[in-house]
Amino acid sequence: MADFGAADLDTFRAEVRAWLEANYPAELRAADAKTDPEAVWGGRAFEGERGSGDPQIVWMRRVAEKGWTAPTWPKEYGGGGLTPQQARVVDQEIAAGRYRPPLLSFGIWMLGPVLLEYGSEAQKKEHMPRIVRGEIRWCQGYSEPGAGSDLASLATKCEDKGDHWQIDGQKVWTSYADKADWCFCLVRTDATKKHEGISFVLIDMRTPGVETRPIKLISGESPFCETFFTGVKIPKDNLVGKINGGWEIAKRLLQYERQNISAGFGEGGGVGGGAAGDLGEVAKRYVGTEDGRLADLDLRQRITRNKMDFQALRQTIGRTAAESRAANGPSAATSIIKYAAAEFAKERAELMVETMGGQGLGWEGEGFSPAETAAAHGWLRTKANSIEGGTSEVNLNVVSKRVLGLPDPK
């Protein structure tokens, strides 16, 4: 493909559209990415379950060969080498064509950007191309039983054993740790200091001494795990950045995490009962209409306000994403977006259940449609939105200090 500049984005867009149309597997065309929950997270377990000929894997590999699973990453690390404007065109055309996202990845959203900033050349070359190709799935080892919102209180110990590091400790709420190939992890390398005693390491989840236990949530799902490290030995080269310099990396990665969590809260998505369908259309079916409009005026106003909030959120996310690319990384504004996204998602889920009435409280069994049980499960799932990726209280503190410049309370 020719290397089009920003002045020729229309030509670039036409070529992207043609490539997507020609390369999207025919077997996936019957499914709509907006309503079909299937997604490709990559990794050894996924490909082992699906097989290399699975159309989702074929689609991922075709896009990865272009580098478009991480379009702005440098080509030498497997990325597309595109400008931010060109990358936005690729994202827009995938969405406009209602194609499935080729790859969902903590490696792309969180680890890759910080490796570009802090990783050694060897670490970039070893891990980033495999992330782009979906060959490796990552999990995040941050929170601990005694270190959640106060993350810097973490106690997982990393000892220098001469020719290797030894990890001992426990993490909790580790998303999909039971399916991950590798973990990017915060560990304590100096017990005499708090923030300055933390390091950032990479751990192969197949290493002896690593154990994961899924946690069942009130929604019935088990996306999170407890993760235990007992005498886990990792190479010295798996330290990212400087020893005891992990807190700076941790904060940077959290900004990327909050940015990408927020981007997943869009109207009609799977979060907050979105899998049940468009909130306005669902309300019309359950509540009824007058002159083609939802009959309940108060409910109509609240649904409209929520949809307007989501539209404003999408516009804000798009603007801040463009600003972060231009500034080489996200800002504290991600905390504003993360807080707002969590609140809007919870409100939407509650409106969905309210709209369905008693049918919105179905959990399983006869008498409830899949959309109705999805609404109930989704409603409970949104309770975690204000916790994961930094609690709402922590994000409000960040906004207070770093955005508004307010002093600490006395």
C-alpha positions in Angstrom: 0.0 0.0 0.0 1.3 3.5 -0.8 2.3 5.7 2.0 -0.3 8.4 1.9 0.1 11.6 4.0 -2.6 13.5 5.8 -3.4 15.6 2.7 -4.5 12.5 0.9 -6.6 10.7 3.5 -9.5 10.3 1.1 -7.4 8.2 -1.2 -6.0 6.2 1.8 -9.6 5.7 3.1 -10.7 4.3 -0.2 -7.8 1.9 -0.3 -8.4 0.8 3.3 -12.1 0.2 2.6 -11.3 -1.9 -0.5 -8.7 -4.0 1.4 -11.1 -4.7 4.3 -13.9 -5.7 1.9 -11.6 -8.0 0.0 -10.0 -9.7 3.0 -12.9 -10.1 5.5 -13.6 -13.8 5.7 -16.9 -14.8 4.1 -17.8 -17.0 7.1 -17.9 -13.9 9.3 -20.1 -11.8 7.1 -23.4 -13.2 8.5 -22.4 -12.0 12.0 -22.7 -8.3 12.9 -19.8 -7.1 15.1 -22.1 -4.7 16.9 -24.3 -7.5 18.2 -22.2 -10.7 18.0 -20.1 -11.0 21.2 -17.4 -13.2 19.7 -14.0 -11.6 20.0 -10.4 -12.6 19.4 -8.1 -12.1 22.4 -5.3 -14.2 20.9 -2.8 -16.3 22.7 -1.9 -20.0 22.7 -5.1 -21.1 24.5 -7.3 -19.3 22.0 -5.6 -20.8 18.9 -5.5 -24.2 20.5 -9.2 -24.1 21.0 -10.1 -22.7 17.6 -7.5 -24.1 15.3 -5.5 -22.1 12.8 -8.2 -22.4 10.1 -10.8 -20.7 12.2 -12.2 -17.6 10.3 -11.6 -15.3 13.3 -7.9 -16.3 13.4 -7.6 -16.0 9.7 -9.1 -12.4 10.0 -6.7 -11.6 12.8 -3.7 -12.8 10.9 -4.6 -10.9 7.7 -4.9 -7.6 9.6 -1.8 -8.3 11.7 0.2 -8.9 8.5 -0.6 -5.3 7.6 0.4 -4.2 11.1 -3.1 -2.8 11.6 -3.8 -4.5 14.9 -1.4 -1.8 16.2 -1.4 0.6 13.3 0.7 3.4 14.9 3.4 1.1 16.2 6.7 1.3 14.3 7.1 -1.3 11.5 10.2 -2.7 13.0 8.2 -4.0 15.9 5.4 -5.4 13.8 3.1 -2.4 13.7 1.7 -0.5 10.7 3.9 2.6 11.0 0.8 4.8 10.2 0.3 8.3 11.2 -2.4 9.0 13.9 -4.7 10.3 11.2 -4.3 7.2 9.1 -4.8 4.9 12.1 -8.0 6.7 12.8 -9.2 6.1 9.3 -8.5 2.3 9.7 -10.5 2.3 13.0 -13.3 4.2 11.4 -13.6 1.9 8.4 -13.6 -1.2 10.5 -16.4 0.2 12.6 -18.3 1.5 9.5 -18.1 -1.8 7.8 -19.4 -3.5 11.0 -16.4 -5.9 10.9 -15.3 -7.7 14.0 -12.3 -6.1 15.8 -9.4 -8.3 14.6 -7.8 -8.4 18.0 -8.5 -7.4 21.6 -5.4 -7.2 23.6 -4.0 -5.9 26.9 -0.7 -6.1 25.2 -1.8 -3.6 22.6 -3.8 -1.3 24.9 -1.4 -1.2 27.9 1.9 -3.1 27.8 3.0 -2.2 24.2 2.8 1.6 24.7 4.9 1.5 27.9 7.4 -0.9 26.3 7.9 1.7 23.6 8.7 4.3 26.3 10.6 2.2 28.9 11.5 -1.2 27.4 14.9 -2.2 26.1 15.4 -2.8 22.4 15.6 -6.6 23.1 12.2 -6.5 25.0 10.5 -4.6 22.2 11.8 -7.0 19.5 10.9 -10.1 21.6 7.4 -9.1 22.7 5.8 -6.5 20.5 5.7 -8.4 17.1 4.1 -11.3 19.0 1.5 -9.0 20.5 0.7 -7.5 17.1 0.2 -11.0 15.7 -2.0 -12.2 18.6 0.4 -15.0 19.4 0.7 -13.9 23.1 -2.0 -12.9 25.6 -1.1 -10.7 28.6 -2.6 -10.2 32.0 -1.9 -7.4 34.5 -0.5 -8.1 38.0 -1.3 -5.0 39.9 -3.9 -5.3 42.7 -3.3 -7.4 45.8 -5.5 -8.4 48.7 -3.9 -5.6 50.8 -3.2 -3.2 47.9 -6.1 -2.1 45.8 -6.8 1.6 45.7 -3.6 2.1 47.6 -1.7 0.2 45.0 1.7 1.4 46.2 1.2 -0.7 49.4 1.8 -3.9 47.3 3.9 -6.6 49.0 4.7 -9.2 46.3 8.4 -9.7 46.8 11.0 -9.7 44.1 14.5 -10.8 45.3 17.8 -10.6 43.5 19.2 -14.2 43.4 22.3 -13.3 41.4 21.5 -14.8 38.0 17.7 -14.4 38.3 14.8 -12.7 40.1 12.6 -14.7 42.5 8.9 -13.7 42.9 6.8 -14.6 45.9 3.4 -13.1 46.6 -0.2 -12.8 45.5 -2.2 -10.7 43.1 -6.0 -10.5 42.9 -8.6 -9.3 40.3 -6.1 -10.4 37.6 -8.2 -10.3 34.4 -8.1 -13.5 32.5 -5.0 -14.7 34.2 -6.1 -18.3 33.7 -6.0 -17.7 29.9 -2.9 -15.5 29.7 0.5 -16.5 28.4 2.4 -13.7 30.2 1.9 -11.2 33.0 3.2 -7.6 33.3 3.6 -7.3 37.1 4.4 -4.8 39.8 6.7 -6.2 42.5 8.5 -4.9 45.6 12.3 -4.8 45.3 12.9 -2.5 48.2 10.9 -3.0 51.4 12.3 0.2 53.1 10.5 2.5 50.6 6.9 2.7 49.3 6.6 4.2 45.8 10.4 4.1 45.2 10.7 0.4 46.1 8.5 -0.9 43.3 9.8 -2.5 40.0 8.0 -3.6 36.8 8.7 -7.1 35.6 7.5 -9.6 32.9 6.5 -13.1 33.9 5.9 -16.1 31.7 2.7 -17.7 33.2 4.1 -21.2 32.4 6.9 -20.7 34.9 6.8 -23.2 37.8 5.3 -21.7 40.9 2.6 -19.6 39.1 -1.0 -20.6 40.0 -4.3 -19.0 39.0 -7.8 -19.4 40.6 -10.8 -17.9 38.8 -13.2 -15.7 41.0 -16.9 -16.1 40.4 -18.7 -12.7 40.3 -22.3 -11.9 41.2 -23.0 -11.6 37.5 -22.1 -15.4 37.2 -19.0 -14.7 35.2 -15.4 -15.4 36.2 -13.2 -12.9 34.2 -11.0 -12.2 37.2 -8.5 -14.5 39.1 -6.4 -14.8 42.2 -2.8 -15.3 41.1 -0.2 -16.8 43.3 3.6 -16.7 42.9 5.6 -19.2 44.9 9.4 -19.2 44.3 8.9 -18.1 40.7 12.2 -17.6 38.9 12.4 -15.1 36.0 15.4 -13.9 34.0 17.1 -10.7 34.9 16.3 -9.4 31.5 12.6 -9.4 32.4 12.9 -6.2 34.4 11.5 -3.3 32.5 13.2 0.1 33.0 15.2 0.6 36.1 15.1 -1.3 39.4 12.8 0.5 41.8 11.6 2.6 38.9 8.4 0.7 38.4 6.0 3.3 39.9 6.5 5.7 37.1 5.8 3.0 34.6 2.7 1.8 36.6 1.2 5.3 36.5 1.8 5.6 32.8 0.2 2.2 32.1 -2.9 3.1 34.2 -3.5 6.1 32.0 -3.5 3.8 29.0 -5.8 1.4 30.8 -8.3 4.0 31.8 -8.4 5.4 28.2 -9.1 2.0 26.7 -11.6 0.9 29.4 -13.6 4.1 28.7 -13.5 3.4 25.0 -15.4 0.1 25.6 -18.4 1.8 27.2 -20.0 3.0 24.0 -23.8 2.9 23.5 -24.9 -0.5 22.1 -21.8 -2.3 23.3 -21.8 -5.3 25.5 -21.2 -3.3 28.7 -24.1 -2.4 30.9 -26.8 -4.5 29.2 -25.9 -3.2 25.8 -26.1 -6.8 24.4 -29.8 -6.6 25.0 -30.1 -4.0 22.2 -30.7 -0.3 21.7 -32.2 1.1 24.9 -34.7 3.3 23.1 -36.0 0.5 20.9 -36.2 -1.9 23.8 -38.2 0.6 25.8 -40.7 1.0 23.0 -41.3 -2.8 22.9 -41.8 -3.1 26.7 -43.5 0.2 27.6 -45.4 1.0 24.4 -45.6 4.0 22.2 -47.9 7.0 21.6 -47.6 8.7 18.1 -44.5 6.6 17.5 -42.7 7.9 20.6 -42.1 6.1 23.9 -45.3 6.5 25.9 -43.6 7.2 29.3 -42.5 10.9 29.1 -40.2 10.7 32.2 -38.5 7.5 31.0 -38.2 8.9 27.5 -36.4 12.0 28.9 -34.0 9.9 31.0 -33.2 7.5 28.1 -32.6 10.5 25.8 -30.3 12.1 28.3 -28.3 8.9 28.7 -27.9 8.5 25.0 -26.8 12.1 24.7 -24.2 11.6 27.4 -22.8 8.5 25.6 -22.6 10.5 22.3 -20.7 13.3 24.1 -18.5 10.7 25.7 -17.6 9.1 22.4 -16.8 12.5 20.9 -14.6 13.3 24.0 -12.8 10.0 23.8 -12.1 10.6 20.1 -10.7 14.0 20.8 -8.5 13.0 23.8 -7.2 10.0 21.8 -6.1 12.3 19.0 -4.5 14.6 21.6 -2.7 11.7 23.3 -1.2 10.5 20.0 0.0 14.0 19.3 1.5 14.3 22.8 3.0 10.9 22.9 0.7 9.5 25.5 -2.6 10.0 27.5 -3.0 12.7 30.1 -4.8 12.9 33.4 -8.0 13.6 31.3 -8.3 9.8 31.1 -9.5 9.9 34.8 -12.3 12.2 33.9 -13.4 10.0 31.0 -13.1 6.8 33.1 -15.3 8.2 35.8 -17.9 9.5 33.4 -18.0 6.3 31.4 -18.5 4.2 34.5 -21.4 6.4 35.7 -23.1 6.4 32.3 -22.8 2.7 31.9 -24.3 2.0 35.3 -27.2 4.4 34.5 -27.8 2.7 31.2 -27.9 -0.7 32.7 -30.4 0.4 35.4 -32.6 2.0 32.7 -32.6 -1.2 30.8 -33.7 -3.3 33.7 -36.4 -0.6 34.7 -37.7 -0.6 31.1 -38.2 -4.4 31.1 -39.9 -4.4 34.4 -40.1 -7.9 36.0 -38.7 -9.4 32.8 -35.5 -7.5 33.4 -34.8 -9.4 36.6 -34.5 -12.9 35.0 -31.4 -14.8 35.7 -31.9 -18.1 33.8 -34.5 -20.6 32.8 -37.8 -20.5 31.0 -39.8 -17.4 30.9 -36.9 -15.1 30.0 -35.4 -14.3 26.7 -31.6 -14.2 26.2 -31.8 -10.4 25.9 -33.6 -10.2 29.3 -31.1 -12.4 31.1 -28.3 -10.4 29.4 -29.8 -7.2 30.9 -29.8 -8.6 34.4 -26.3 -10.0 34.1 -25.1 -6.8 32.6 -26.7 -4.6 35.3 -24.7 -6.5 38.0 -21.5 -6.4 35.9 -21.6 -2.6 35.7 -21.1 -2.5 39.5 -17.5 -3.3 38.8 -17.1 -0.4 36.3 -16.5 2.1 39.1 -13.8 -0.2 40.6 -11.7 -1.7 37.8 -8.9 0.4 36.3 -8.9 2.7 39.3 -11.9 3.3 41.5 -14.1 6.3 40.9 -12.9 7.8 44.2 -9.2 7.5 43.1 -10.0 9.0 39.6 -11.8 11.9 41.3 -8.7 12.5 43.4 -6.6 12.6 40.2 -9.0 15.1 38.6 -8.9 17.2 41.7 -5.1 17.4 42.0 -3.8 17.0 38.4 -6.6 18.6 36.3 -8.1 21.2 38.6 -5.0 21.9 40.7 -6.9 21.8 44.0 -4.9 21.5 47.2 -5.0 18.4 49.5 -7.8 18.7 52.1 -6.6 19.7 55.5 
